[in-house]
């Protein structure tokens, strides 16, 4: 099928989804149209990243460039539909900040401009986080670049460790230690470990690192087939299931827990360990200063590797952008040391360049350095069908195993078949 025909077919499909969801009326603009004839460069982002994006834009707009950036944010759940609708109606922004998991799909349908030459001109391109950088690549061309990062790690309550007779300066480093610690930390008033069992994103953010570190994966190397039936993948799900059903170190209804409930369990003292992201440090330091907590890499299986989920935003220029050169000028600024340190690192976001990890803000709060180290071993699923696969087969498999409806092997066997069907269509 020719690319042009494929593009039209794909856009028609996503447009139908957008119309059904009725999302075209959603979204909030951060500023009005500029007066005096100054060019306005439109930028879209999702609400989850709007605050960081706006801060970078405000700093950029302080200088005279001959144009201003105007940010519009959309609800997380409808962002991709909104962009799809814009593609169909030829009403797209000049700059797009998008959840990195969406980049392979939009790259594959020709929605984003080829930035390969511009990418190659960047002196620091080799400093980008590998997992994030890979998500912006499609068929050996670069369509999106790393912009801002989130990453997962284990956060634990040091006071609980002391009460359980554990050394608070020696958190668990292996699956075996985590399991042992969780048992000791579990009492009639609290649980050793809590995770967001009802949240699609949380499973990716918190469970997949156990699988990756153990040598398993959701997909094969070129993302054309499922790899869930591998021994390494099954071991990870068995471990998670044992924590939940055999050891009883998690709440009975943990498969219904949201991100907010998981964090509430930790801040209220009902959970001793949780897997979460770097964004939690600001929350704990500002709103719960009395909690003595530590951060460590996600435990690994004995003899295996640490891993984490490298999440966050990529930045791109949509096909149809009216001002691509101005858009690139902003992108260069957004990836610069000034923006990545004085905006992102200052606010607790991990820079997307490894050469910027050693900065004054992380020295002042060394727990950020642990998250930065986690990003170095981060991974991210690469597929053009992320939502279809993770919102149904994988989520259903995880929940059915953790509830005890089926064995981990049965759960992943079913998901493996369903994922292969999705990938083959």
ZAMARGU-4260 file (C-alpha; in steps of 0.2 Angstrom, whole numbers, plus 5000, padded with zeros to 4 digits):
<rodrens>
0) 5000/5000/5000 | 5007/5017/4995 | 5011/5029/5010 | 4998/5042/5004 | 4984/5030/5004
5) 4989/5022/5020 | 4990/5040/5028 | 4972/5044/5022 | 4965/5027/5028 | 4973/5029/5045
10) 4967/5046/5047 | 4950/5042/5043 | 4950/5028/5056 | 4957/5039/5070 | 4945/5053/5065
15) 4930/5041/5067 | 4936/5038/5085 | 4938/5056/5088 | 4921/5060/5082 | 4913/5046/5093
20) 4923/5052/5108 | 4916/5070/5105 | 4933/5077/5111 | 4934/5091/5099 | 4927/5103/5111
25) 4939/5099/5125 | 4955/5109/5129 | 4960/5125/5137 | 4971/5138/5129 | 4984/5146/5140
30) 4984/5163/5131 | 4975/5174/5119 | 4980/5178/5101 | 4994/5190/5101 | 4991/5207/5094
35) 5002/5219/5084 | 5005/5206/5070 | 5017/5195/5080 | 5017/5177/5074 | 5009/5165/5086
40) 5016/5147/5086 | 5003/5135/5092 | 5009/5121/5103 | 4998/5106/5110 | 5001/5095/5125
45) 4992/5084/5137 | 4986/5090/5154 | 4998/5079/5163 | 5013/5089/5156 | 5005/5106/5154
50) 5013/5114/5169 | 5031/5109/5164 | 5027/5114/5146 | 5020/5131/5150 | 5035/5135/5161
55) 5047/5131/5147 | 5037/5141/5135 | 5035/5156/5147 | 5054/5156/5149 | 5056/5156/5130
60) 5044/5169/5127 | 5053/5181/5139 | 5066/5183/5125 | 5063/5192/5108 | 5061/5179/5094
65) 5049/5188/5083 | 5035/5176/5088 | 5027/5169/5103 | 5023/5151/5108 | 5005/5148/5113
70) 5001/5132/5123 | 4984/5123/5123 | 4982/5107/5134 | 4970/5093/5132 | 4964/5080/5144
75) 4976/5065/5144 | 4962/5052/5139 | 4957/5062/5123 | 4974/5070/5118 | 4977/5057/5104
80) 4959/5059/5097 | 4961/5077/5097 | 4976/5077/5087 | 4969/5064/5075 | 4954/5076/5072
85) 4966/5090/5069 | 4975/5079/5056 | 4959/5075/5047 | 4953/5094/5047 | 4970/5101/5043
90) 4970/5110/5059 | 4986/5105/5068 | 4998/5114/5080 | 5015/5119/5075 | 5023/5110/5089
95) 5017/5094/5097 | 5022/5088/5115 | 5015/5070/5116 | 5016/5055/5127 | 5031/5045/5121
100) 5021/5029/5119 | 5010/5037/5105 | 5025/5043/5094 | 5027/5026/5085 | 5009/5026/5079
105) 5008/5044/5073 | 5025/5042/5065 | 5019/5027/5056 | 5004/5036/5048 | 5014/5051/5042
110) 5007/5063/5054 | 5024/5070/5060 | 5038/5079/5050 | 5055/5070/5047 | 5067/5078/5059
115) 5082/5066/5055 | 5093/5080/5048 | 5090/5092/5062 | 5092/5078/5075 | 5109/5073/5067
120) 5115/5091/5069 | 5113/5091/5088 | 5130/5089/5096 | 5122/5081/5111 | 5111/5068/5103
125) 5121/5054/5110 | 5116/5060/5127 | 5098/5057/5125 | 5090/5043/5135 | 5091/5027/5124
130) 5073/5021/5128 | 5065/5038/5124 | 5075/5041/5109 | 5070/5025/5101 | 5052/5029/5103
135) 5054/5044/5091 | 5061/5033/5077 | 5051/5025/5064 | 5059/5015/5049 | 5076/5022/5053
140) 5070/5040/5053 | 5068/5052/5067 | 5051/5060/5069 | 5051/5065/5088 | 5064/5069/5101
145) 5064/5067/5120 | 5057/5082/5129 | 5054/5078/5147 | 5055/5062/5157 | 5046/5052/5170
150) 5054/5036/5177 | 5049/5023/5190 | 5058/5018/5206 | 5054/5010/5223 | 5049/5023/5237
155) 5049/5016/5255 | 5045/5023/5273 | 5061/5023/5283 | 5052/5024/5300 | 5042/5008/5295
160) 5059/4999/5291 | 5066/5004/5308 | 5050/4997/5317 | 5051/4981/5307 | 5070/4979/5312
165) 5076/4983/5295 | 5090/4995/5291 | 5082/5010/5283 | 5099/5013/5273 | 5099/4996/5265
170) 5083/4995/5255 | 5079/4979/5245 | 5089/4976/5230 | 5082/4959/5224 | 5065/4951/5222
175) 5070/4940/5236 | 5074/4954/5248 | 5059/4964/5243 | 5047/4949/5246 | 5056/4946/5263
180) 5055/4964/5268 | 5037/4966/5263 | 5032/4952/5274 | 5041/4960/5289 | 5033/4977/5285
185) 5015/4970/5284 | 5005/4972/5300 | 4987/4973/5305 | 4988/4992/5302 | 4998/4992/5286
190) 5004/4983/5270 | 5022/4980/5265 | 5019/4984/5247 | 5005/4993/5237 | 5003/4996/5219
195) 4989/5004/5207 | 4981/4988/5201 | 4967/4996/5192 | 4977/5008/5181 | 4983/5003/5164
200) 4998/5015/5165 | 5003/5010/5182 | 5005/4992/5176 | 5017/4997/5163 | 5026/5009/5174
205) 5028/4997/5189 | 5026/4979/5183 | 5035/4979/5166 | 5052/4983/5174 | 5051/4967/5184
210) 5049/4958/5167 | 5062/4968/5158 | 5075/4966/5172 | 5072/4947/5172 | 5076/4946/5153
215) 5057/4946/5147 | 5047/4957/5137 | 5029/4960/5130 | 5036/4959/5112 | 5050/4951/5102
220) 5064/4962/5096 | 5055/4970/5081 | 5038/4971/5090 | 5030/4960/5077 | 5025/4946/5089
225) 5021/4944/5108 | 5034/4937/5119 | 5023/4934/5134 | 5025/4915/5135 | 5044/4916/5138
230) 5050/4909/5155 | 5057/4926/5160 | 5040/4935/5157 | 5030/4921/5167 | 5043/4922/5181
235) 5039/4941/5183 | 5020/4938/5184 | 5022/4923/5195 | 5032/4934/5207 | 5019/4948/5207
240) 5005/4936/5210 | 5014/4928/5224 | 5016/4945/5233 | 4998/4948/5231 | 4990/4931/5234
245) 5002/4920/5243 | 5012/4932/5254 | 4997/4944/5257 | 5008/4959/5258 | 4996/4970/5247
250) 4978/4975/5251 | 4965/4962/5247 | 4957/4974/5234 | 4974/4981/5227 | 4968/4976/5209
255) 4955/4991/5211 | 4968/5003/5217 | 4971/5019/5207 | 4987/5030/5207 | 4979/5042/5219
260) 4974/5027/5231 | 4992/5020/5230 | 5000/5037/5235 | 4986/5040/5248 | 4991/5023/5256
265) 5009/5028/5257 | 5006/5046/5264 | 4994/5039/5277 | 5006/5026/5283 | 4995/5012/5276
270) 5009/5006/5264 | 5028/5004/5268 | 5034/5002/5250 | 5026/5008/5233 | 5033/5009/5215
275) 5030/5027/5208 | 5039/5041/5199 | 5050/5055/5202 | 5035/5067/5203 | 5032/5060/5220
280) 5047/5069/5228 | 5039/5086/5226 | 5023/5080/5234 | 5031/5072/5248 | 5043/5086/5252
285) 5030/5100/5251 | 5014/5091/5258 | 5021/5077/5269 | 5038/5084/5276 | 5037/5073/5291
290) 5038/5057/5281 | 5056/5050/5282 | 5057/5041/5265 | 5070/5034/5254 | 5071/5030/5235
295) 5080/5015/5227 | 5080/5006/5210 | 5067/4993/5207 | 5073/4976/5214 | 5079/4964/5202
300) 5079/4945/5202 | 5094/4936/5208 | 5108/4937/5195 | 5098/4948/5183 | 5097/4967/5180
305) 5088/4982/5187 | 5076/4990/5175 | 5063/5004/5175 | 5049/5012/5164 | 5056/5027/5155
310) 5041/5038/5152 | 5037/5056/5148 | 5035/5067/5133 | 5043/5068/5116 | 5042/5084/5105
315) 5038/5084/5087 | 5033/5095/5072 | 5016/5089/5064 | 5014/5088/5045 | 5004/5104/5042
320) 5013/5115/5054 | 5013/5133/5047 | 5029/5138/5055 | 5041/5123/5056 | 5057/5133/5057
325) 5051/5143/5072 | 5045/5127/5079 | 5062/5120/5078 | 5070/5135/5086 | 5059/5132/5101
330) 5063/5113/5101 | 5082/5117/5101 | 5079/5129/5116 | 5068/5116/5125 | 5082/5103/5124
335) 5096/5115/5129 | 5105/5115/5146 | 5096/5130/5151 | 5078/5123/5149 | 5082/5105/5155
340) 5091/5111/5171 | 5084/5128/5175 | 5066/5123/5171 | 5064/5104/5172 | 5077/5099/5185
345) 5073/5113/5196 | 5055/5107/5196 | 5059/5089/5199 | 5058/5082/5181 | 5073/5072/5176
350) 5082/5079/5161 | 5082/5069/5145 | 5101/5071/5143 | 5113/5060/5153 | 5126/5074/5153
355) 5114/5085/5163 | 5110/5073/5177 | 5124/5080/5188 | 5116/5097/5192 | 5114/5108/5207
360) 5096/5104/5210 | 5099/5085/5211 | 5114/5088/5222 | 5102/5098/5234 | 5090/5083/5234
365) 5100/5067/5230 | 5084/5056/5229 | 5082/5063/5212 | 5099/5056/5207 | 5091/5038/5211
370) 5078/5042/5198 | 5091/5048/5186 | 5100/5032/5188 | 5084/5022/5185 | 5082/5032/5169
375) 5098/5025/5163 | 5091/5007/5164 | 5074/5012/5158 | 5064/5004/5145 | 5048/5008/5135
380) 5037/4997/5125 | 5039/5001/5106 | 5023/4997/5096 | 5011/5007/5085 | 4997/4998/5094
385) 5000/5002/5112 | 4983/5007/5117 | 4974/4992/5109 | 4987/4980/5117 | 4989/4987/5135
390) 4971/4992/5138 | 4964/4975/5134 | 4975/4959/5133 | 4989/4964/5145 | 4978/4973/5158
395) 4965/4959/5158 | 4979/4946/5160 | 4987/4955/5175 | 4971/4957/5184 | 4964/4940/5181
400) 4981/4932/5187 | 4982/4944/5202 | 4963/4940/5207 | 4967/4922/5206 | 4954/4918/5192
405) 4968/4910/5182 | 4986/4905/5184 | 5000/4917/5177 | 5003/4904/5164 | 4985/4904/5158
410) 4984/4923/5159 | 4999/4926/5148 | 4995/4912/5136 | 4978/4920/5132 | 4986/4937/5131
415) 4999/4931/5120 | 4986/4925/5107 | 4976/4941/5108 | 4991/4952/5106 | 4997/4942/5091
420) 4980/4944/5083 | 4981/4963/5086 | 4999/4964/5079 | 4994/4954/5063 | 4980/4965/5058
</rodrens>
